[in-house]
Amino acid sequence: MEGKEVPQRVERFELEAYKKPGDLKELRKTHMPFTGAPYKHPYDPKKVVLVPDPYGSLPFYYEFRNRDISFAEELPSIVNLDGETVKMARLWVKKMSLGLLCSPFVVEEVAQGKGTFPR
């Protein structure tokens, strides 16, 4: 399995759509921050994909609905060894909203009692 399974050819996510809230203390009470490289969802325009470590060896990502993101902060871009850059952001997501954590794994036989789920 290749280590670079993050979405390719996806449009950049526009941070300008999210305005800074008036009270940051109140935002911390009602929202949770998630940091990563934001992308438009490849087939659902009402969702956002956030890749926490786009050049890392664990290619997991989050999905959030646009309506659950109240504020986005632009962060410094990161650069890989080839000089490619990725814009990073901190998304403030409403508490109790539904998000999706997607993490690839290799399918292998699981010994009885050592797996996460019972047989």
C-alpha positions as a Markdown table, in Angstrom:
| # | Residue | x | y | z |
|---|---|---|---|---|
| 1 | Met | 0.0 | 0.0 | 0.0 |
| 2 | Glu | 1.4 | 3.4 | -1.0 |
| 3 | Gly | 1.8 | 6.0 | 1.7 |
| 4 | Lys | 0.5 | 8.9 | -0.4 |
| 5 | Glu | -3.2 | 8.1 | -0.5 |
| 6 | Val | -4.5 | 11.6 | 0.3 |
| 7 | Pro | -7.0 | 13.1 | -2.1 |
| 8 | Gln | -5.3 | 14.2 | -5.4 |
| 9 | Arg | -6.6 | 16.8 | -7.9 |
| 10 | Val | -9.0 | 18.3 | -5.4 |
| 11 | Glu | -9.7 | 22.0 | -5.3 |
| 12 | Arg | -8.3 | 24.2 | -2.6 |
| 13 | Phe | -10.6 | 25.1 | 0.2 |
| 14 | Glu | -11.4 | 28.8 | 0.4 |
| 15 | Leu | -10.7 | 30.2 | 3.9 |
| 16 | Glu | -12.1 | 33.6 | 3.1 |
| 17 | Ala | -15.7 | 32.2 | 3.5 |
| 18 | Tyr | -15.2 | 32.1 | 7.3 |
| 19 | Lys | -15.2 | 35.4 | 9.2 |
| 20 | Lys | -13.4 | 35.9 | 12.5 |
| 21 | Pro | -15.8 | 35.6 | 15.5 |
| 22 | Gly | -16.2 | 38.5 | 17.8 |
| 23 | Asp | -15.5 | 36.5 | 21.0 |
| 24 | Leu | -12.7 | 34.0 | 20.9 |
| 25 | Lys | -13.4 | 32.8 | 24.5 |
| 26 | Glu | -16.9 | 31.9 | 23.5 |
| 27 | Leu | -15.7 | 30.1 | 20.4 |
| 28 | Arg | -13.4 | 27.9 | 22.6 |
| 29 | Lys | -16.5 | 26.9 | 24.7 |
| 30 | Thr | -18.6 | 25.9 | 21.7 |
| 31 | His | -16.1 | 24.6 | 19.1 |
| 32 | Met | -13.0 | 22.3 | 18.8 |
| 33 | Pro | -10.0 | 23.2 | 16.6 |
| 34 | Phe | -8.6 | 20.8 | 14.0 |
| 35 | Thr | -5.4 | 21.6 | 12.1 |
| 36 | Gly | -4.3 | 20.5 | 8.7 |
| 37 | Ala | -4.4 | 21.1 | 4.9 |
| 38 | Pro | -8.0 | 21.8 | 3.9 |
| 39 | Tyr | -9.5 | 20.6 | 0.6 |
| 40 | Lys | -12.9 | 20.7 | -1.0 |
| 41 | His | -14.5 | 17.3 | -0.8 |
| 42 | Pro | -14.0 | 15.4 | -4.1 |
| 43 | Tyr | -17.7 | 14.8 | -4.8 |
| 44 | Asp | -19.8 | 16.5 | -2.0 |
| 45 | Pro | -19.7 | 20.3 | -2.1 |
| 46 | Lys | -21.2 | 20.5 | 1.4 |
| 47 | Lys | -18.2 | 18.9 | 3.0 |
| 48 | Val | -14.5 | 19.7 | 3.7 |
| 49 | Val | -11.6 | 17.3 | 3.8 |
| 50 | Leu | -8.8 | 18.1 | 6.3 |
| 51 | Val | -5.5 | 16.3 | 6.1 |
| 52 | Pro | -3.6 | 16.8 | 9.3 |
| 53 | Asp | -0.1 | 15.7 | 8.0 |
| 54 | Pro | -0.2 | 15.8 | 4.2 |
| 55 | Tyr | 3.4 | 14.7 | 3.8 |
| 56 | Gly | 3.4 | 12.2 | 6.7 |
| 57 | Ser | 3.5 | 8.4 | 6.6 |
| 58 | Leu | 0.0 | 8.0 | 8.1 |
| 59 | Pro | -2.4 | 9.4 | 5.5 |
| 60 | Phe | -5.5 | 9.8 | 7.6 |
| 61 | Tyr | -8.0 | 12.7 | 7.1 |
| 62 | Tyr | -11.1 | 14.2 | 8.6 |
| 63 | Glu | -14.3 | 15.1 | 6.9 |
| 64 | Phe | -16.6 | 17.9 | 8.2 |
| 65 | Arg | -19.8 | 19.5 | 6.9 |
| 66 | Asn | -19.3 | 23.1 | 5.8 |
| 67 | Arg | -22.1 | 24.2 | 8.1 |
| 68 | Asp | -20.4 | 22.8 | 11.2 |
| 69 | Ile | -17.3 | 25.0 | 10.6 |
| 70 | Ser | -17.7 | 28.4 | 12.1 |
| 71 | Phe | -14.2 | 29.9 | 11.7 |
| 72 | Ala | -11.0 | 29.1 | 9.8 |
| 73 | Glu | -7.5 | 30.5 | 10.6 |
| 74 | Glu | -4.8 | 30.5 | 8.0 |
| 75 | Leu | -1.6 | 29.0 | 9.3 |
| 76 | Pro | 1.9 | 28.9 | 7.8 |
| 77 | Ser | 2.4 | 26.6 | 4.8 |
| 78 | Ile | 4.5 | 23.5 | 5.1 |
| 79 | Val | 7.2 | 22.5 | 2.6 |
| 80 | Asn | 8.4 | 19.0 | 1.7 |
| 81 | Leu | 11.9 | 18.1 | 0.6 |
| 82 | Asp | 11.0 | 18.6 | -3.1 |
| 83 | Gly | 10.0 | 22.2 | -2.4 |
| 84 | Glu | 6.2 | 21.6 | -2.8 |
| 85 | Thr | 4.1 | 23.6 | -0.4 |
| 86 | Val | 0.7 | 23.0 | 1.2 |
| 87 | Lys | -1.4 | 25.6 | 2.9 |
| 88 | Met | -2.4 | 24.8 | 6.4 |
| 89 | Ala | -5.4 | 26.0 | 8.4 |
| 90 | Arg | -7.1 | 25.6 | 11.8 |
| 91 | Leu | -10.8 | 24.9 | 11.4 |
| 92 | Trp | -13.1 | 25.5 | 14.4 |
| 93 | Val | -15.8 | 22.9 | 14.3 |
| 94 | Lys | -19.0 | 23.0 | 16.4 |
| 95 | Lys | -19.0 | 20.7 | 19.4 |
| 96 | Met | -21.5 | 17.8 | 19.1 |
| 97 | Ser | -21.4 | 18.0 | 15.2 |
| 98 | Leu | -20.7 | 14.8 | 13.3 |
| 99 | Gly | -17.2 | 14.4 | 11.8 |
| 100 | Leu | -15.6 | 11.5 | 10.0 |
| 101 | Leu | -12.1 | 10.2 | 10.7 |
| 102 | Cys | -10.8 | 8.2 | 7.7 |
| 103 | Ser | -7.7 | 6.0 | 8.2 |
| 104 | Pro | -6.4 | 3.4 | 5.8 |
| 105 | Phe | -5.2 | 0.1 | 7.1 |
| 106 | Val | -3.8 | -3.2 | 5.7 |
| 107 | Val | -6.3 | -6.1 | 6.0 |
| 108 | Glu | -4.7 | -9.0 | 7.8 |
| 109 | Glu | -6.0 | -11.9 | 9.9 |
| 110 | Val | -6.5 | -10.9 | 13.5 |
| 111 | Ala | -5.7 | -13.4 | 16.2 |
| 112 | Gln | -8.6 | -14.3 | 18.5 |
| 113 | Gly | -8.8 | -11.8 | 21.4 |
| 114 | Lys | -6.3 | -9.4 | 19.9 |
| 115 | Gly | -8.5 | -7.5 | 17.5 |
| 116 | Thr | -10.7 | -4.5 | 18.2 |
| 117 | Phe | -14.0 | -6.3 | 17.4 |
| 118 | Pro | -15.2 | -9.7 | 18.5 |
| 119 | Arg | -15.6 | -12.5 | 15.9 |
